[in-house]
Amino acid sequence: MLKDASDWLEEKRKQHASRPVTYHRGLFQVEVQTTIGKTVFEVEDGSGILEKVESRDFLILAEDLVLNTVRTLPKRGDRIREADGEMVYVYEVLAPGREPHYRFSDPYRKTLRIHTKQVDTEEAA
């Protein structure tokens, strides 16, 4: 029953609280619906000082991340392109320090929370 409720909620999130982005790995890309989020990491800088680093997160249904006809998981270095008006924001999949670059955001592994950092901006074509 809980899994059914979680599945229902994830479908509603995708339908009503998401926007399209393009996920890229090398020559392959796929357009997916995503919900934008953030994670604040605390990372030690090596001298004992904690720095707070904010990641822009993309929540994507795991079943939608299909590259070259193969369902896949995020890899460090993949890119996500998010169009917003006249601009396209480019994000690289990564996380600070030894943090994982993605995690599942639900106990049933339906939704990926992908951590990124903005690396570029471009004018929309």
C-alpha positions as CSV (number, residue, x, y, z in Angstrom):
1,M,0.0,0.0,0.0
2,L,2.8,2.4,0.8
3,K,4.6,1.7,-2.4
4,D,1.4,2.4,-4.4
5,A,1.0,5.7,-2.5
6,S,4.6,6.6,-3.2
7,D,4.2,5.8,-6.9
8,W,1.1,7.9,-7.1
9,L,2.8,10.9,-5.5
10,E,5.8,10.6,-7.8
11,E,3.5,10.6,-10.9
12,K,1.7,13.6,-9.6
13,R,5.0,15.4,-8.9
14,K,6.0,14.7,-12.5
15,Q,2.7,15.8,-13.9
16,H,2.2,19.0,-11.9
17,A,5.6,20.2,-10.5
18,S,8.1,19.5,-13.2
19,R,9.7,21.0,-16.3
20,P,11.7,19.6,-19.2
21,V,15.5,19.5,-19.3
22,T,17.9,17.7,-21.5
23,Y,20.3,15.1,-20.0
24,H,23.5,14.6,-21.9
25,R,26.3,12.0,-21.8
26,G,28.8,12.2,-24.6
27,L,26.9,12.0,-27.9
28,F,23.6,10.8,-26.3
29,Q,20.9,12.9,-24.8
30,V,17.3,12.5,-23.6
31,E,14.7,15.0,-22.6
32,V,13.2,14.3,-19.2
33,Q,10.8,16.0,-16.8
34,T,12.4,17.1,-13.6
35,T,11.6,18.9,-10.4
36,I,14.2,21.3,-9.2
37,G,15.6,21.1,-5.7
38,K,18.7,21.8,-3.7
39,T,21.0,20.2,-1.2
40,V,23.3,22.0,1.2
41,F,26.5,20.0,1.9
42,E,29.0,20.7,4.7
43,V,32.5,19.9,3.5
44,E,35.7,20.3,5.4
45,D,38.3,22.2,3.4
46,G,41.3,20.3,4.7
47,S,42.3,22.8,7.4
48,G,39.3,22.0,9.7
49,I,37.0,24.7,8.4
50,L,33.5,23.6,7.3
51,E,32.3,25.1,4.1
52,K,28.7,25.0,3.0
53,V,28.2,24.1,-0.7
54,E,24.8,24.3,-2.3
55,S,23.9,21.9,-5.1
56,R,21.1,22.4,-7.7
57,D,19.3,19.1,-7.7
58,F,17.3,17.5,-10.4
59,L,14.6,15.0,-9.4
60,I,14.0,12.6,-12.3
61,L,12.1,9.4,-12.5
62,A,14.7,6.6,-12.8
63,E,12.8,4.9,-15.5
64,D,13.0,8.1,-17.7
65,L,16.8,8.2,-17.7
66,V,17.4,6.2,-20.9
67,L,20.4,7.0,-23.1
68,N,20.9,5.1,-26.4
69,T,18.0,2.8,-25.6
70,V,19.6,1.8,-22.3
71,R,18.2,2.7,-18.8
72,T,21.1,4.2,-16.9
73,L,22.1,5.9,-13.7
74,P,23.8,9.3,-13.5
75,K,27.6,9.5,-13.9
76,R,29.9,12.3,-12.8
77,G,30.6,14.6,-15.7
78,D,27.2,14.1,-17.4
79,R,25.5,17.4,-18.3
80,I,22.0,18.8,-17.8
81,R,20.8,21.7,-19.9
82,E,17.9,23.7,-18.5
83,A,16.3,26.4,-20.7
84,D,14.8,29.4,-18.9
85,G,13.5,32.1,-21.2
86,E,16.4,33.4,-23.4
87,M,19.0,31.5,-21.5
88,V,20.2,27.9,-21.2
89,Y,21.9,26.9,-18.0
90,V,24.3,24.1,-18.2
91,Y,25.0,21.9,-15.1
92,E,27.5,19.2,-14.5
93,V,26.6,16.1,-12.4
94,L,28.9,16.1,-9.4
95,A,28.9,16.6,-5.6
96,P,31.5,18.1,-3.3
97,G,34.1,16.1,-1.5
98,R,33.3,12.5,-1.1
99,E,29.5,12.9,-1.3
100,P,27.6,10.8,-3.8
101,H,26.6,12.6,-7.0
102,Y,23.1,11.2,-6.9
103,R,20.9,9.3,-4.5
104,F,17.4,7.8,-4.6
105,S,14.9,10.2,-3.1
106,D,12.4,7.5,-2.1
107,P,12.6,4.1,-0.5
108,Y,11.4,2.3,-3.6
109,R,14.2,3.7,-5.9
110,K,11.7,5.3,-8.3
111,T,13.2,8.9,-8.2
112,L,16.8,10.0,-8.6
113,R,18.0,13.1,-6.9
114,I,20.9,14.2,-9.1
115,H,23.4,16.7,-7.5
116,T,24.9,19.3,-9.9
117,K,26.9,22.5,-10.2
118,Q,26.3,25.2,-12.8
119,V,29.3,25.3,-15.3
120,D,28.0,27.4,-18.1
121,T,25.3,29.6,-19.6
122,E,24.3,30.1,-23.2
123,E,21.8,32.1,-25.1
124,A,18.8,30.0,-26.2
125,A,18.8,29.2,-30.0
